Amino acid sequence: MPAHPEVLTSKPEWQTLKEHRQRLDGVLMKDLFNQDPGRAKRYFIEGAGLSLDFSKNRITDDVLDALLALASSCNLEARREALLSGKRVNVTEDRPALHTALRNPGTDAITVDGENVVAEVQRTLQRMETLVEEVLGQHRTGYTGKPFTDVVSIGIGGSYLGPKLVGEALQPYAQAGIRCHYVANIDGTEICEALRQVNPETTLFLIQSKSFRTQETLENSKVAKQWFLDHCGDEQAVSQHFMAVTANVPAAQDFGIDPENVFPMWDWVGGRYSLWSAIGLPIAFSVGMTNFRALLAGAHAMDQHFREAPLAKNLPVVMAMLGIWYTNFWAAETHAILPYDHYLRSLPDHLQQLDMESNGKSVTQAGTPLAWQSGPVIWGGVGANGQHAYHQLIHQGTRLIPADFIIPLKTHNPVATHHADLFANCLSQSRAMMAGKSLEEARAELKAEGRDESEIEQLAPHKVIPGNKPSNTLTMEKVTPETVGALIALYEHRTFVQGVIWDVDSFDQWGVELGKQLGKGILPRLLGEEDGTQASDSSTDHLIELFRSTGSV
Ligand SMILES: O=P(O)(O)OC[C@H]1O[C@](O)(CO)[C@@H](O)[C@@H]1O
């Protein structure tokens, strides 16, 4: 089906950007810096405790104007209001996407189907607070009366990545007394290793599943429950040790969880946007409710910034439109997330799900095939480790890889000159990406080393770094609950803005369903329970035979 003629690529703003793209062919950022001493200050914006230097991008003022004009022509302002006010922006599931209500301080009313969801959120936060205080205060105990020492959080995807990221990020704020463990994968090793580290008398299991239908989570939860019963032998004690966060209360009850121990999820919160809800309980157990509320406050500050800041000074909007620029006009296939902070080491994993599950789509909201690229591959890792791995490809490979460098100005762990060293590494990478090294510079360098002419001729081309590789640098004073909240919310809104431009539904994830459906047909064949009536192929059949030949189940 051809795309509708009124769509994105036919807009005059799109055409203008194509012209800018042609004009900038061969224009080097390092020359733009040399010609314009004010560039760094002009392309520097702040909001909600975060600062963005976006001067190392292939842009000029008129490119930026054209990108923002494209955003407005896609009704970004109206779509943003629709998101924040609870309109049914998830069109294929006919639901709002109200993760922002989860961090609303409670002063506004947002109504969904006649109910004020902000009030419901506040009630749930209060319940979380009571539970966390009881557990941390040792008023709630295990079946032998001993205080809880460990929480095992069982969940996958959005019911795992966000809490894990934030739990690690806020380690300096950890309260004494509770260790959190995460189990996600349907790989027996993960649950077995977690259970080896805990004591059934002092462990609380938190089953985190919006649907309470996810195979990995349910199977791991069954193993945990059986392990618990094997040790304690008393079915009654399950209600003391198992809790759930879910929108499917009957299924949690069927599993044996006391309804008193079920915390709500709502269909107006997408899994990958849910760390702000009771899905964030592992975070609250780790760092306490005061810090959890500070995390929400930081995210809310970013929501306000996103709602109110002019587009040209709006962090999520500017970052989103720069992403559009590279994906749609410079054919970038991927986008790297490079946190220079050990506490933020799981940020790339979380953003991978957030962005790729949201914008990995091929049809418009109306269901017509996209005639333009949508979400890129999101990947990355912690600096400086990546410098000794994939940065080689970023600097000298044939692909264009825009990157976000993320670094706090201050560290929680001042030791020797480490933080200055880390900061120097971060700045040297973004500068190397931008400035590169010319053939002349490579030759001069080799000459200074005392190489002879033939060596210089031979080696110089290998030492050339083309440069002109774009990057953003995001900074914050320190990694705190507030700045971590703002940072994650920034990327949520960035993802939303790009979804608006690409005209996709950023809140559904139908693409993950087929694998789940097929798995249901393959499993009985692996277990030898049936020969398989489901359509298959010779490769799948052969691999099933191979598995069965080992007799491993
Ligand atoms: O919380 P649930 O319902 O177990 O789902 C877990 C994850 O599975 C998905 O539905 C798809 O893999 C994600 O969107 C979600 O975060």
The ligand as an SDF file (V2000), in Angstrom:
LIG
                    3D

 16 16  0  0  0  0  0  0  0  0999 V2000
    4.8590   -6.9650   32.8730 O   0  0  0  0  0  0  0  0  0  0  0  0
    4.5640   -8.0830   31.9280 P   0  0  0  0  0  0  0  0  0  0  0  0
    3.1030   -8.1300   31.5520 O   0  0  0  0  0  0  0  0  0  0  0  0
    5.0200   -9.4070   32.4900 O   0  0  0  0  0  0  0  0  0  0  0  0
    5.3390   -7.8320   30.5860 O   0  0  0  0  0  0  0  0  0  0  0  0
    6.7290   -7.7800   30.5490 C   0  0  0  0  0  0  0  0  0  0  0  0
    7.2300   -7.1850   29.2630 C   0  0  0  0  0  0  0  0  0  0  0  0
    6.7490   -7.9350   28.1590 O   0  0  0  0  0  0  0  0  0  0  0  0
    6.3660   -7.0620   27.1010 C   0  0  0  0  0  0  0  0  0  0  0  0
    4.9850   -6.9860   27.0640 O   0  0  0  0  0  0  0  0  0  0  0  0
    6.7790   -7.5330   25.7530 C   0  0  0  0  0  0  0  0  0  0  0  0
    7.9180   -8.2990   25.7270 O   0  0  0  0  0  0  0  0  0  0  0  0
    6.9670   -5.7170   27.5130 C   0  0  0  0  0  0  0  0  0  0  0  0
    6.3720   -4.6480   26.9080 O   0  0  0  0  0  0  0  0  0  0  0  0
    6.7830   -5.7760   28.9820 C   0  0  0  0  0  0  0  0  0  0  0  0
    7.5280   -4.7920   29.6360 O   0  0  0  0  0  0  0  0  0  0  0  0
  1  2  2  0
  2  3  1  0
  2  4  1  0
  2  5  1  0
  5  6  1  0
  6  7  1  0
  7  8  1  0
  7 15  1  0
  8  9  1  0
  9 10  1  0
  9 11  1  0
  9 13  1  0
 11 12  1  0
 13 14  1  0
 13 15  1  0
 15 16  1  0
M  END
$$$$
